[in-house]
Amino acid sequence: MPRKIVLTGGPGTGKSTIIEELTRRNFTCMPEISRQVTLKAQLKGINQLFLADPIYFSELLLKGRLEQFKMAEELSDTPIFFDRGLPDISAYLDFLGIDSPKPIANMIEANPYEMVFILPPWEDIYTDDNERYENYSQAERIHQFLLKTYNKLGYDLLEVPKDTVASRVDFILKYI
């Protein structure tokens, strides 16, 4: 079975940039899907679906991330990197003070990853954009919720140091 490896961290920590570099180096990567969900909602006139209807947004994320998870199981590639994992859904709901619905919590626990790298908040690279509603202070708080959620689920997190993209990718590859 392929090794499923998550890159997680608060908004603007460089996850997608690292995923792009891993892809460039010919690794199989599953992209972040929350941007796709957000963009589709914006086309329907909902600026931030996560804030307007966090449970529905989370259900859409769960569906997309489960599809990625199952797709990874069908691939012979190893490792496979994910730009965020299923536990991120629960962490973001916790950030809003909402308990994860039981079906979401059950699916998160039933579909574990083999390894998780976490990227710390890094103000020097943080930027906001059309899909990102969080400011840097909120990104720092989300990071804490991610730590708490993944730790509660029994994951050992490896923190990726703040460095160049190439060095961060080399760090990750050294541990797999």
C-alpha positions as CSV (number, residue, x, y, z in Angstrom):
1,M,0.0,0.0,0.0
2,P,1.4,3.4,-0.8
3,R,2.5,5.7,2.0
4,K,0.1,8.5,2.4
5,I,1.9,11.6,3.7
6,V,0.2,14.8,4.7
7,L,1.5,18.3,4.6
8,T,-0.5,20.5,7.0
9,G,-0.2,23.8,8.7
10,G,-2.1,27.0,8.9
11,P,-2.9,29.2,5.9
12,G,0.1,30.7,4.1
13,T,2.8,28.4,5.4
14,G,4.0,27.2,2.0
15,K,2.2,23.9,1.7
16,S,1.0,24.3,-1.9
17,T,4.5,25.6,-2.9
18,I,6.1,22.5,-1.5
19,I,3.5,20.3,-3.2
20,E,4.3,22.0,-6.5
21,E,8.0,21.3,-6.0
22,L,7.4,17.7,-5.1
23,T,5.3,17.4,-8.2
24,R,8.1,19.0,-10.2
25,R,10.4,16.3,-8.7
26,N,8.0,13.6,-10.1
27,F,6.3,12.7,-6.8
28,T,2.6,12.0,-6.8
29,C,0.7,14.7,-5.0
30,M,-2.9,15.4,-4.2
31,P,-3.7,19.1,-4.3
32,E,-5.6,21.1,-1.7
33,I,-9.3,21.1,-2.6
34,S,-10.7,23.8,-0.3
35,R,-9.7,26.4,-2.9
36,Q,-11.8,24.6,-5.5
37,V,-14.8,24.4,-3.1
38,T,-14.4,28.1,-2.3
39,L,-14.1,29.2,-5.9
40,K,-17.2,27.2,-6.9
41,A,-19.2,28.8,-4.1
42,Q,-17.9,32.3,-5.1
43,L,-19.2,31.7,-8.6
44,K,-22.6,31.1,-7.0
45,G,-22.3,34.4,-5.0
46,I,-21.1,33.0,-1.7
47,N,-17.9,34.8,-0.8
48,Q,-16.7,32.4,2.0
49,L,-18.7,29.2,2.1
50,F,-16.6,28.0,5.1
51,L,-17.9,31.0,7.1
52,A,-21.4,31.0,5.7
53,D,-22.1,27.2,6.2
54,P,-19.1,25.5,7.9
55,I,-20.7,22.1,8.1
56,Y,-21.7,22.0,4.5
57,F,-18.3,23.2,3.5
58,S,-16.7,20.5,5.6
59,E,-18.9,17.8,4.1
60,L,-17.7,18.9,0.6
61,L,-14.1,18.8,1.8
62,L,-14.7,15.4,3.3
63,K,-16.1,14.1,0.1
64,G,-13.2,15.4,-2.0
65,R,-10.5,14.4,0.4
66,L,-12.0,10.9,0.7
67,E,-11.9,10.6,-3.1
68,Q,-8.2,11.6,-3.0
69,F,-7.5,9.1,-0.2
70,K,-9.2,6.3,-2.1
71,M,-7.5,7.3,-5.4
72,A,-4.1,7.1,-3.5
73,E,-4.9,3.5,-2.4
74,E,-5.4,2.5,-6.0
75,L,-2.0,3.9,-7.1
76,S,1.2,1.9,-7.0
77,D,3.2,5.1,-6.4
78,T,4.8,5.5,-3.1
79,P,5.0,8.0,-1.4
80,I,1.9,10.1,-2.2
81,F,1.7,13.6,-0.7
82,F,-1.5,15.3,0.3
83,D,-1.9,19.1,0.6
84,R,-3.9,18.9,3.8
85,G,-5.5,15.8,5.3
86,L,-8.8,14.7,6.6
87,P,-8.0,15.8,10.2
88,D,-7.7,19.4,9.0
89,I,-11.5,19.4,8.6
90,S,-12.0,18.8,12.3
91,A,-9.3,21.3,13.3
92,Y,-10.9,24.1,11.2
93,L,-14.3,23.4,12.8
94,D,-12.7,23.5,16.2
95,F,-11.3,26.8,15.3
96,L,-14.8,28.1,14.8
97,G,-16.0,26.5,18.0
98,I,-18.0,23.8,16.2
99,D,-17.8,20.1,17.1
100,S,-17.2,17.8,14.1
101,P,-20.4,15.9,13.3
102,K,-20.0,12.2,14.1
103,P,-20.0,11.0,10.5
104,I,-17.1,13.4,9.7
105,A,-15.2,12.4,12.9
106,N,-15.7,8.7,12.1
107,M,-14.4,9.0,8.5
108,I,-11.3,10.9,9.8
109,E,-10.5,8.2,12.2
110,A,-11.2,5.4,9.7
111,N,-8.7,6.8,7.1
112,P,-5.3,7.3,8.7
113,Y,-2.2,8.6,7.0
114,E,1.2,7.1,7.6
115,M,3.1,10.3,8.1
116,V,2.3,14.0,8.8
117,F,4.6,17.0,8.3
118,I,3.4,20.3,9.7
119,L,4.6,23.7,8.5
120,P,4.7,26.4,11.2
121,P,3.3,29.9,10.8
122,W,5.8,32.1,8.9
123,E,4.8,35.8,8.7
124,D,7.5,36.5,6.1
125,I,5.9,34.3,3.5
126,Y,2.2,34.8,4.5
127,T,0.0,36.4,1.9
128,D,-3.7,36.7,1.6
129,D,-5.7,36.1,-1.5
130,N,-9.2,35.8,-2.9
131,E,-9.8,32.4,-1.4
132,R,-8.1,32.9,1.9
133,Y,-10.1,34.8,4.5
134,E,-7.8,34.3,7.5
135,N,-5.4,37.0,8.6
136,Y,-2.0,36.1,10.0
137,S,-3.1,36.1,13.6
138,Q,-5.9,33.7,12.7
139,A,-3.4,31.5,10.8
140,E,-1.4,31.2,14.0
141,R,-4.5,30.1,15.9
142,I,-5.4,27.6,13.3
143,H,-1.9,26.2,13.5
144,Q,-2.6,25.5,17.2
145,F,-5.9,23.7,16.4
146,L,-4.1,21.6,13.8
147,L,-1.5,20.6,16.3
148,K,-4.1,19.7,18.9
149,T,-6.3,17.7,16.4
150,Y,-3.4,15.7,14.9
151,N,-1.9,15.0,18.3
152,K,-5.3,13.9,19.7
153,L,-5.6,11.4,16.8
154,G,-2.2,10.0,17.7
155,Y,0.0,11.4,14.9
156,D,3.6,12.2,15.5
157,L,4.1,15.5,13.7
158,L,7.4,16.4,12.0
159,E,7.8,20.2,11.8
160,V,9.3,21.5,8.5
161,P,11.8,24.2,9.2
162,K,11.5,27.7,7.7
163,D,13.9,27.7,4.8
164,T,14.0,27.8,1.0
165,V,11.4,25.7,-0.8
166,A,14.2,23.3,-2.1
167,S,15.6,22.9,1.5
168,R,12.1,22.3,2.9
169,V,11.4,19.6,0.3
170,D,14.8,18.0,0.9
171,F,14.0,17.9,4.7
172,I,10.7,16.1,4.0
173,L,12.3,13.6,1.6
174,K,15.0,12.9,4.2
175,Y,12.4,11.5,6.5
176,I,10.4,9.3,4.2
